């Protein structure tokens, strides 16, 4: 849907498996990139951090977020990169958004020094929302509805060619339903062919597949849905494999409303994260999980069961990965070129 980062390092030890109210809330500290672009895509490679955004911006860090290199796509029409998939420190795909052929994918195989056009949207009225990959070759792309149903495409060759999933493999559209390209997390891939995407509008839903995107089911989720700009904005998974959906309302970002839900044996249930406004991203490392949106962030020390506020500004997008032995890093990015990292020690258990 057409809606229109802070280099921070915070070290946190999770040596104990016991969750206690004594856990202090992490405090963001930070700076910003040289360009004050809006950043909505983020990814962590083997030893690299990447963020993407408006003005065809792509930035990469090789030192854990202390400094950033501008490796933006140049010589091509300007676009807004809302998502990125990093396969290794040299290979990445970025997704630009816009109507029709303005939605496009670019590939680098030399760490961002050069980019090549990989795929552009063949539908004049189409609009890309998110990409996700299970591995280097197999992936998916989600786009706004065309011809009356969502554009869900799959690739088996690393994004060089795409095949659209047929209408009869997707549930019919709900009334006033929409997908939001808010953070690169509208669509996520799990294990063994699992994947999920979320939608909003006057109803919030999660679509799920277990066969590498060939067929989908839809379930309602208990999020705020009072307006056409409300509902599900992003998905995430904790280290136990549980799936979370988060959202709110783009036109009422700081509002107090249900903004988080989680999957369970009996379907999707509401999670009380404080109802502190629109949340558009989630990342988990060890037992710690963070959700964030422009107005703020919240942290959990027990896999997302209970939550407390984090002080400071919020971010549009989050991602997680390992860039050093013995720790993981959560990468955040947001408005005005703000980026953040949260370093989490691995448990010794």
WOQUI-V567202 format. One record per backbone hydrogen bond with DSSP energy under -0.5 kcal/mol. CO is the residue of the C=O (numbers start at 1). NH is the residue of the N-H. Records with the same first field share a line. If there is no record, write none. Layout:
CO=NH + NH
This chain:
1=3 + 181
2=4
5=338 + 339
6=8
8=341
10=343
12=345
20=23
26=28 + 311
31=339
35=37
37=39 + 337
38=54
41=52
43=50
48=45
49=61
50=43
51=59
52=40 + 41
53=57 + 81
54=57
56=73
57=53
58=71
59=51
60=69
61=49
63=66
69=60 + 71
79=56 + 81
80=82 + 97
81=40
83=95
85=87 + 93
90=111
91=87 + 88
92=108
93=85
94=96 + 106
95=82 + 83
96=104
97=80
99=102
100=103
102=104
103=121
104=96
105=118 + 119
106=94
107=116
108=92
110=113
116=107
119=105
122=124
123=126
126=100
127=144
130=142
132=140
137=139 + 158
138=134 + 135
139=155
140=132
141=153
142=129 + 130
143=151
146=149
149=146
150=152
151=143 + 153
152=165
153=141
154=163
155=139
157=160
163=154
166=169
167=170
169=216
174=177
176=202
178=200
180=182
185=235
186=198
188=196
191=194
193=212 + 213
194=190
195=209
196=188
197=207
199=205 + 232
200=178
204=221
205=199
206=219
207=197
208=217
209=195
211=214
217=208
219=206
221=223
224=231
227=230
229=250
230=201
231=248
234=246
236=244
238=241
242=238
243=263
244=236
245=261
246=233 + 234
247=279
248=231
249=252
250=253
252=255
253=278
255=257
258=224
259=247
260=271
261=245
262=269
264=267
267=264
269=262
271=273
281=292
283=290
285=288
286=239
287=303
288=285
289=300
290=283
291=298
292=280 + 281
293=296
294=314
296=293
297=310
298=291
299=308
300=289
302=305
308=299
310=297
311=28
317=333
319=331
321=323 + 329
324=327
326=346
327=324
328=344
329=321 + 331
330=342
331=319
332=340
333=316 + 317
334=39 + 337
335=338
337=33
338=334
340=332
342=330
343=12
344=328
